[in-house]
Amino acid sequence: MFAIFNLNKIMFTLKPIAHVKNSRNEISDDFWGGIISEITLTVDFDESALRGIEEFSHREIIFYFDKVENDKIKTGSHHPRNNPDWPEVGIFAQRGKNRPNRLGLSLVRLIERNGRSLFVKWLDAINGTPVLDIKPVIREFIHEPGEEIIQPAWKGELMRNYWKVL
């Protein structure tokens, strides 16, 4: 169980609903392509919690960066990956792991479901990572149909090796 406090001293208790199993044991910024992850529900949930999930090709996985140390948390702005060639931008203009509440979010593709486990690709969470929620991706929630998603050019450079296979 994780207790997260905000500046107003309100406590939220989040309990993992699942854990990640995969071949990545070390935190790394690149080469997530080819990683297949198994997300297995905790004993608190039976397989009925996943009923109908196979009807959706993609899902969003919300997880907790439990290996990020307190002194690594960023609250202001910095150069992504400490690369001075990229602009200094705020933590909320980045998707880095050193976030104030240590929450990660990945849009993954389902490969298969087996009982209480989902096998997915495109999950950039390491082995043992606690999963806080699983949501189906619904087309109408992504953006207005036909609307272009805009991002700065440096972000494409940063992501160049992210999904490559090592």
C-alpha positions in Angstrom: 0.0 0.0 0.0 1.3 3.5 -0.8 0.4 6.7 1.1 0.8 9.8 -1.0 0.5 13.2 0.7 -0.3 16.5 -1.1 0.5 20.0 0.0 -2.8 20.3 1.9 -1.9 17.3 4.1 -4.7 15.2 2.6 -3.8 11.6 2.5 -4.6 9.3 -0.4 -4.1 5.6 0.0 -3.6 3.6 -3.2 -3.3 -0.1 -3.2 -1.9 -1.9 -6.2 -4.4 -3.9 -8.3 -1.7 -5.8 -10.2 2.0 -6.1 -10.8 4.2 -6.1 -13.9 6.3 -9.1 -14.9 8.8 -8.7 -17.7 12.5 -8.9 -18.6 13.4 -5.3 -17.6 14.8 -5.1 -14.1 16.7 -1.9 -14.5 15.4 1.6 -15.0 16.3 2.8 -18.5 15.1 5.5 -20.8 15.3 3.7 -24.2 14.9 0.4 -26.0 11.4 -0.6 -24.7 10.5 -2.2 -28.1 10.1 -5.9 -28.0 9.4 -6.0 -24.3 6.3 -8.1 -23.6 4.8 -7.6 -20.1 2.5 -9.7 -18.1 0.2 -7.7 -15.8 -1.2 -10.0 -13.1 -4.0 -9.0 -10.8 -3.4 -9.2 -7.1 -5.2 -11.8 -5.0 -7.8 -9.2 -4.1 -9.3 -9.6 -7.7 -10.6 -12.6 -9.5 -10.5 -12.9 -13.2 -14.1 -11.5 -13.5 -12.5 -8.0 -13.0 -11.1 -8.4 -16.5 -14.3 -9.7 -18.1 -14.8 -8.0 -21.5 -11.4 -6.5 -21.7 -10.5 -8.6 -24.8 -13.0 -6.5 -26.8 -10.7 -3.5 -26.6 -7.4 -3.5 -28.5 -5.7 -1.0 -26.3 -5.7 0.0 -22.6 -4.1 2.6 -20.4 -2.1 1.3 -17.6 -1.6 3.6 -14.6 1.4 2.5 -12.5 3.6 3.7 -9.7 7.3 4.4 -10.2 8.2 2.7 -6.9 12.0 2.7 -7.5 12.3 6.5 -7.9 14.1 7.8 -4.9 12.9 10.9 -3.0 16.0 13.0 -3.9 15.4 12.4 -7.6 11.9 13.9 -7.7 11.6 17.0 -9.9 9.1 19.7 -9.2 10.2 22.5 -11.5 11.9 22.7 -14.9 15.0 21.0 -16.2 16.5 19.7 -19.5 14.9 16.3 -20.4 17.4 13.6 -19.6 19.7 16.4 -18.5 20.5 17.0 -22.2 21.4 20.7 -22.7 20.6 20.4 -26.4 16.9 20.1 -25.4 15.0 23.1 -23.9 14.5 23.4 -20.2 10.8 22.6 -19.7 8.7 22.0 -16.6 8.1 18.5 -15.2 4.4 18.6 -16.4 5.7 19.2 -20.0 7.6 15.9 -19.8 6.7 12.2 -19.2 9.8 11.4 -17.0 9.7 9.0 -14.1 10.9 11.5 -11.5 7.4 13.1 -11.1 6.1 14.5 -7.9 3.5 11.7 -7.3 5.6 9.0 -9.2 2.6 8.1 -11.5 3.3 6.5 -14.8 0.8 6.1 -17.7 1.2 3.9 -20.8 -1.1 3.2 -23.7 -0.5 -0.5 -24.4 -1.8 -3.1 -26.9 -3.3 -6.4 -25.6 -1.6 -9.5 -27.0 -3.7 -11.9 -25.0 -5.5 -12.4 -21.7 -5.0 -15.6 -19.7 -7.2 -15.8 -16.6 -6.1 -13.0 -14.2 -3.2 -11.9 -16.4 -2.9 -9.6 -19.4 0.0 -9.9 -21.8 0.8 -6.5 -23.4 3.3 -4.6 -25.5 4.4 -1.0 -25.2 4.4 -0.9 -21.4 7.4 1.0 -20.2 7.4 -0.2 -16.6 10.0 -2.5 -15.1 9.6 -5.9 -13.6 7.7 -5.8 -10.3 6.1 -2.3 -10.9 2.9 -1.9 -9.0 -0.2 -1.2 -11.3 -2.8 1.1 -9.8 -5.4 1.0 -12.6 -6.3 -0.5 -16.0 -8.6 1.4 -18.3 -9.8 0.5 -21.8 -8.9 3.0 -24.5 -12.0 4.4 -26.0 -11.5 6.2 -29.3 -13.8 9.1 -28.3 -11.6 9.8 -25.2 -8.4 10.2 -27.1 -9.2 13.4 -29.0 -11.7 15.0 -31.4 -11.7 12.9 -34.6 -9.3 14.4 -37.2 -7.7 16.6 -34.6 -3.9 16.8 -35.0 -1.7 16.1 -32.0 1.1 18.7 -31.8 4.4 18.4 -30.0 7.8 20.1 -30.2 10.4 18.8 -32.6 12.9 17.9 -29.8 10.4 15.4 -28.4 10.7 13.3 -31.5 14.5 13.3 -31.1 14.2 12.3 -27.5 11.9 9.4 -28.5 14.0 8.2 -31.4 15.3 5.1 -29.5 12.5 4.7 -27.0 10.5 1.9 -28.8 13.5 0.4 -30.6 14.5 -3.2 -29.8 17.8 -3.5 -28.0 
